[in-house]
Amino acid sequence: MRCKGFRVAIIAAGSAALLAGGGGGTALADASAHASCVGIEFSSVSPPGSSDEIPGGAAELVTVTKAEAGGKFGPAASAFAHLHAGSHQACDEAAG
């Protein structure tokens, strides 16, 4: 289904952005509204324990993405990195 694939892409892209950025930054800071959905998703689950949705933080987000994408993280991450919905809620809605 398109919705599930897009959700996987969003999760994957967020994971890739976090890994590429080294996970640095201010704890509990929200990503800019201009950030890609990858950045927004990672910001929403970091640090670990700050999100009810993905309590394991970025590491759990990467694991979930790989599981939903059949073990392939890159294509899903890439697709989600191109989406700029403006907020965590809008990114979730766009993912289906």
matplotlib code that plots the C-alpha trace (Angstrom):
import matplotlib.pyplot as plt

x = [0.0, 1.2, 0.5, 2.5, 5.4, 5.3, 5.3, 8.3, 10.0, 9.3, 10.7, 13.7, 14.5, 14.3, 16.7, 19.2, 19.2, 19.9, 22.7, 24.2, 24.1, 25.7, 22.6, 24.1, 22.1, 20.1, 18.1, 14.4, 14.7, 12.1, 13.2, 12.5, 9.3, 11.5, 13.2, 12.4, 10.1, 13.2, 14.5, 11.2, 10.6, 14.0, 13.6, 10.2, 11.7, 14.9, 16.2, 15.2, 12.2, 10.8, 8.2, 5.3, 5.3, 8.9, 10.2, 13.6, 14.5, 16.4, 17.8, 14.3, 13.1, 15.8, 15.0, 11.2, 11.9, 14.1, 11.5, 8.7, 10.8, 11.9, 15.4, 16.1, 16.6, 18.0, 15.1, 12.6, 14.8, 15.5, 11.8, 10.9, 13.9, 12.3, 9.0, 8.7, 5.3, 6.2, 5.3, 5.4, 1.6, 1.7, 4.5, 2.5, -0.6, 1.4, 2.8, -0.7]
y = [0.0, 3.5, 4.8, 2.1, 2.6, 6.4, 5.9, 3.7, 6.4, 9.0, 7.0, 6.0, 9.5, 10.7, 8.0, 8.8, 12.5, 11.8, 9.4, 11.8, 14.6, 12.6, 13.1, 16.3, 19.3, 20.7, 18.1, 18.4, 21.1, 20.9, 20.9, 24.0, 24.1, 24.3, 21.0, 17.8, 15.3, 13.2, 15.9, 16.6, 12.9, 12.5, 15.7, 14.4, 11.1, 12.5, 12.0, 8.4, 8.3, 11.7, 10.2, 7.8, 7.0, 5.8, 5.6, 4.2, 7.3, 7.5, 3.9, 2.5, 4.7, 3.2, -0.3, 0.2, 1.7, -1.2, -3.7, -2.0, -1.5, -5.1, -4.4, -1.6, 1.7, 4.0, 4.2, 4.9, 7.5, 9.2, 9.6, 11.1, 13.5, 15.2, 16.0, 19.3, 19.2, 21.7, 19.8, 16.4, 16.1, 17.1, 14.6, 11.8, 12.7, 12.8, 9.4, 8.0]
z = [0.0, -0.7, 2.8, 4.5, 2.1, 2.7, 6.5, 6.2, 4.0, 6.6, 9.5, 7.4, 6.4, 9.9, 11.0, 8.3, 9.2, 12.8, 11.9, 9.4, 11.9, 14.7, 16.9, 18.2, 19.2, 22.1, 24.1, 23.7, 21.0, 18.3, 14.7, 12.6, 10.6, 7.6, 8.4, 6.4, 7.9, 8.7, 10.9, 12.5, 13.3, 14.9, 16.9, 18.1, 19.5, 20.9, 23.5, 24.3, 26.7, 25.6, 23.2, 23.9, 20.2, 19.9, 23.5, 22.4, 20.6, 17.3, 17.6, 17.9, 15.0, 12.8, 13.9, 13.3, 9.9, 8.8, 10.0, 8.1, 5.0, 4.7, 6.1, 3.6, 5.3, 2.5, 0.0, 2.8, 4.4, 1.1, 0.3, 3.6, 3.5, 0.5, 2.4, 4.3, 5.9, 8.6, 11.8, 13.4, 13.1, 9.5, 8.7, 10.4, 8.4, 5.2, 6.0, 6.4]

ax = plt.figure().add_subplot(projection="3d")
ax.plot(x, y, z, "-o")
ax.set_aspect("equal")
plt.show()
